[in-house]
Amino acid sequence: MAISLYEATVERYLQTLGAVAGVLDKGAAHCAEAGTDPQELVSTRLYPDMLPLAFQVWSVEHHSKGAIDGAKSGVFGPPSSLPELSYADLQKIVADTRAKVGALTPDEVNGLEGRDMVFQIGERKMPFAAEGFLLSFSLPNFFFHAATTYDILRSKGVKLGKRDFMGQLRLKA
């Protein structure tokens, strides 16, 4: 069974973005029940040398919609500097990203196959074909940051399970 680039990327992004939205909602509900400020979670890190929750959510956007934009333009780099964000901002970033990714068409994503693009960090440039970039660089980064978002909230006592991370499954009708 062959699958398209759209199916391999956009459908994965949407499933996991839905899961991240649900995880963040559970984080907000946990804070409401515990009487704590969800803003305290925004700067939470799993380990001192790891980046905080805000960066993880920012990167989920960057490695989904941002990655498709990079494949279209031919250049992709690390995310821009992180602005000050509230917990509600993180939820809005995910909602906006879901809407933008959901608006992508199969033709526009599948049309990226074979296009040259470069990941550039400083002076270092890594050449890719768009599909190689999306499948070997973007998706692993996307899943890493989504999992770290889950892990940070779980470490703070938010009641989450594997099903929360998996999101809406594509069951046979």
C-alpha positions as CSV (number, residue, x, y, z in Angstrom):
1,M,0.0,0.0,0.0
2,A,1.5,3.3,-1.0
3,I,0.8,6.4,1.0
4,S,1.2,10.0,-0.1
5,L,3.4,12.7,1.4
6,Y,0.2,14.4,2.6
7,E,-1.0,11.3,4.4
8,A,2.5,10.7,5.9
9,T,2.8,14.2,7.2
10,V,-0.4,16.3,7.4
11,E,-2.5,13.5,8.8
12,R,0.1,12.7,11.4
13,Y,0.4,16.4,12.3
14,L,-3.3,16.7,12.8
15,Q,-3.6,13.6,14.9
16,T,-0.8,14.8,17.3
17,L,-1.8,18.4,17.3
18,G,-5.3,17.3,18.5
19,A,-3.6,15.2,21.2
20,V,-1.4,18.2,22.3
21,A,-4.5,20.4,22.4
22,G,-6.2,17.8,24.7
23,V,-3.1,17.5,26.9
24,L,-3.0,21.2,27.3
25,D,-6.7,21.3,28.1
26,K,-6.2,18.6,30.8
27,G,-3.3,20.7,32.1
28,A,-5.6,23.7,32.5
29,A,-8.3,21.6,34.1
30,H,-5.7,20.1,36.5
31,C,-4.6,23.6,37.6
32,A,-8.3,24.7,38.1
33,E,-9.0,21.7,40.3
34,A,-5.7,22.1,42.2
35,G,-6.2,25.9,42.6
36,T,-2.8,26.6,40.9
37,D,-2.0,29.1,38.2
38,P,-1.4,27.3,34.8
39,Q,1.1,30.1,34.0
40,E,3.5,28.3,36.4
41,L,3.6,25.4,33.9
42,V,4.8,27.7,31.0
43,S,8.3,27.8,32.3
44,T,8.5,24.3,33.6
45,R,11.4,22.1,32.4
46,L,11.9,18.4,32.7
47,Y,15.6,18.9,33.5
48,P,17.5,22.2,34.0
49,D,19.3,22.0,30.6
50,M,16.1,21.3,28.7
51,L,13.8,24.0,27.3
52,P,10.5,24.8,29.0
53,L,6.9,23.9,28.1
54,A,6.5,27.2,26.1
55,F,9.4,26.2,23.8
56,Q,8.0,22.7,23.3
57,V,4.6,24.0,22.1
58,W,6.3,26.6,20.0
59,S,8.4,23.9,18.4
60,V,5.3,21.7,17.7
61,E,4.0,24.5,15.5
62,H,7.4,25.1,14.0
63,H,7.9,21.5,13.0
64,S,4.5,21.0,11.5
65,K,3.1,24.1,9.7
66,G,6.5,25.8,9.8
67,A,8.1,22.7,8.2
68,I,5.6,22.7,5.4
69,D,6.2,26.4,4.9
70,G,10.0,25.7,4.8
71,A,9.5,22.9,2.2
72,K,7.5,25.3,0.1
73,S,10.1,28.1,0.4
74,G,13.1,25.8,0.1
75,V,14.7,27.0,3.4
76,F,14.0,26.0,7.0
77,G,15.9,27.0,10.2
78,P,15.5,26.8,14.0
79,P,12.5,28.5,15.5
80,S,12.7,32.3,16.1
81,S,13.3,33.6,19.5
82,L,10.5,32.7,21.9
83,P,8.2,35.5,22.9
84,E,6.6,35.8,26.3
85,L,3.6,33.4,26.3
86,S,0.8,32.7,28.6
87,Y,-0.7,29.2,29.0
88,A,-3.7,30.4,27.0
89,D,-1.3,31.6,24.3
90,L,0.1,28.0,24.1
91,Q,-3.4,26.7,23.6
92,K,-4.1,29.3,20.9
93,I,-0.9,28.4,19.1
94,V,-2.0,24.8,18.9
95,A,-5.5,25.7,17.8
96,D,-4.2,28.0,15.1
97,T,-1.7,25.5,13.9
98,R,-4.4,22.8,13.7
99,A,-6.5,25.1,11.5
100,K,-3.6,26.1,9.2
101,V,-2.4,22.5,8.8
102,G,-6.0,21.3,8.3
103,A,-6.4,23.8,5.5
104,L,-3.5,22.3,3.5
105,T,-4.5,20.3,0.5
106,P,-3.2,17.0,-0.7
107,D,-2.1,18.6,-4.0
108,E,-0.1,21.3,-2.4
109,V,1.7,18.9,0.0
110,N,2.2,16.1,-2.5
111,G,3.5,18.7,-5.0
112,L,6.5,19.3,-2.7
113,E,8.0,15.8,-3.5
114,G,11.4,16.1,-5.1
115,R,11.8,19.8,-4.4
116,D,15.2,20.8,-3.1
117,M,15.4,22.5,0.3
118,V,18.0,23.3,2.9
119,F,18.0,23.3,6.7
120,Q,20.2,26.1,7.7
121,I,21.5,26.8,11.2
122,G,24.1,29.6,11.2
123,E,26.5,29.0,8.4
124,R,25.8,25.2,8.3
125,K,23.5,24.0,5.6
126,M,22.0,20.6,5.2
127,P,20.5,19.8,1.8
128,F,17.3,17.8,1.6
129,A,14.6,16.8,-0.8
130,A,11.4,18.1,0.7
131,E,10.1,14.6,1.5
132,G,13.4,13.6,3.1
133,F,13.3,16.7,5.2
134,L,9.7,16.3,6.3
135,L,9.9,12.5,7.1
136,S,13.5,12.3,8.5
137,F,13.8,15.7,10.2
138,S,10.5,17.4,10.7
139,L,8.3,14.6,11.9
140,P,10.9,13.2,14.5
141,N,11.3,16.7,15.9
142,F,7.6,17.3,15.9
143,F,7.0,14.1,17.9
144,F,9.9,14.8,20.2
145,H,8.4,18.2,21.2
146,A,4.9,16.8,21.4
147,A,6.1,14.1,23.7
148,T,8.1,16.5,25.8
149,T,5.0,18.7,26.2
150,Y,3.1,15.6,27.5
151,D,6.0,14.7,29.7
152,I,6.3,18.1,31.3
153,L,2.6,18.2,32.2
154,R,2.6,14.6,33.4
155,S,5.6,15.4,35.6
156,K,3.5,18.1,37.2
157,G,0.8,15.7,38.2
158,V,-1.6,16.1,35.3
159,K,-3.5,12.9,34.9
160,L,-2.5,11.7,31.4
161,G,-2.0,8.4,29.8
162,K,-0.7,7.0,26.5
163,R,-4.2,7.4,25.0
164,D,-4.0,11.1,25.6
165,F,-0.7,11.3,23.6
166,M,-2.0,9.2,20.8
167,G,-4.9,11.4,19.9
168,Q,-7.8,10.5,17.6
169,L,-7.1,7.2,15.9
170,R,-8.0,6.6,12.3
171,L,-10.2,3.6,12.8
172,K,-11.7,1.7,9.9
173,A,-15.2,2.8,9.2
